[in-house]
Amino acid sequence: MEGFFHAESKIYSSFSCACVQCSVVQAAVSTARRQVSSLLHCAPSEVTFTSGGTESNNIVLQGYVRYCIDAYGHHCSQSACRRGTVLWSSVEHPSVHGVLDAVTHSRSLATCSSSSSPPPVSGGVLCCGCDCLVSPAELERMLVAHPDTFLVSVMHSNNEVGAVQDIKRLCAIAHAHGAAFHTDASQSVGKVPIDVATDYSVLSFSFLFHCFFYGEIGC
Ligand SMILES: Cc1ncc(COP(=O)(O)O)c(C=O)c1O
């Protein structure tokens, strides 16, 4: 990432024009993208740079909920594949539980809903033990209680106490029930080994550079 941070702090240029300065920035971002993808064992095209963890979580969670509503009409009772619940753990960072609280209370998400109809998406909170972990049994219980769950979000490492969740197992359980899985790995990358290709088949995986490797704030 050094080249990227050098270019970012020394060169002020639009990313998408045809000038020489711009091509230096584009090359630095491509290099950084390749380096990040080899760190996480994913494809370069799967890496998206944002301003940080909060923006990453917002883009993914809001984006996926809206995508599902638009693409499959989860809000529509006539739909054969109606799914309307999102589950998240009780220890999520505010950038996750804040946005999920908001989407599960928002009536404006569904184009056909009137002000008197309930929000198209409902939410459920996965309880953690005193070790701060979501047990596979708790996730299973909630997925059975909410068979219309289409998204589960559980953070990878806790930012307060450092508990590391068994994401691989939780992800497999969510998939077995037909739900996608997001994990906020903001506190994990660079501290615990991560191999996205073999360990996790997550929908999305957010992390931030200012928590490791001298990363600059806002990346
Ligand atoms: C687990 C977790 N998620 C999200 C964030 C938010 O990241 P940012 O401050 O880059 O928006 C943090 C911040 O430290 C975090 O610890």
The ligand as an SDF file (V2000), in Angstrom:
LIG
                    3D

 16 16  0  0  0  0  0  0  0  0999 V2000
  -15.3550   -3.2330   14.1550 C   0  0  0  0  0  0  0  0  0  0  0  0
  -15.3580   -1.8750   13.5330 C   0  0  0  0  0  0  0  0  0  0  0  0
  -16.2110   -1.6450   12.5140 N   0  0  0  0  0  0  0  0  0  0  0  0
  -16.2640   -0.4330   11.9070 C   0  0  0  0  0  0  0  0  0  0  0  0
  -15.4470    0.5990   12.3020 C   0  0  0  0  0  0  0  0  0  0  0  0
  -15.5840    1.9450   11.6340 C   0  0  0  0  0  0  0  0  0  0  0  0
  -14.4540    2.2620   10.8870 O   0  0  0  0  0  0  0  0  0  0  0  0
  -14.1380    3.7640   10.4570 P   0  0  0  0  0  0  0  0  0  0  0  0
  -13.7210    4.4890   11.6890 O   0  0  0  0  0  0  0  0  0  0  0  0
  -13.0380    3.6410    9.4430 O   0  0  0  0  0  0  0  0  0  0  0  0
  -15.3770    4.3430    9.8400 O   0  0  0  0  0  0  0  0  0  0  0  0
  -14.5260    0.4070   13.3540 C   0  0  0  0  0  0  0  0  0  0  0  0
  -13.6500    1.4810   13.7880 C   0  0  0  0  0  0  0  0  0  0  0  0
  -12.6690    1.3110   14.4660 O   0  0  0  0  0  0  0  0  0  0  0  0
  -14.4870   -0.8720   13.9900 C   0  0  0  0  0  0  0  0  0  0  0  0
  -13.6700   -1.1320   14.9990 O   0  0  0  0  0  0  0  0  0  0  0  0
  1  2  1  0
  2  3  1  0
  2 15  2  0
  3  4  2  0
  4  5  1  0
  5  6  1  0
  5 12  2  0
  6  7  1  0
  7  8  1  0
  8  9  2  0
  8 10  1  0
  8 11  1  0
 12 13  1  0
 12 15  1  0
 13 14  2  0
 15 16  1  0
M  END
$$$$
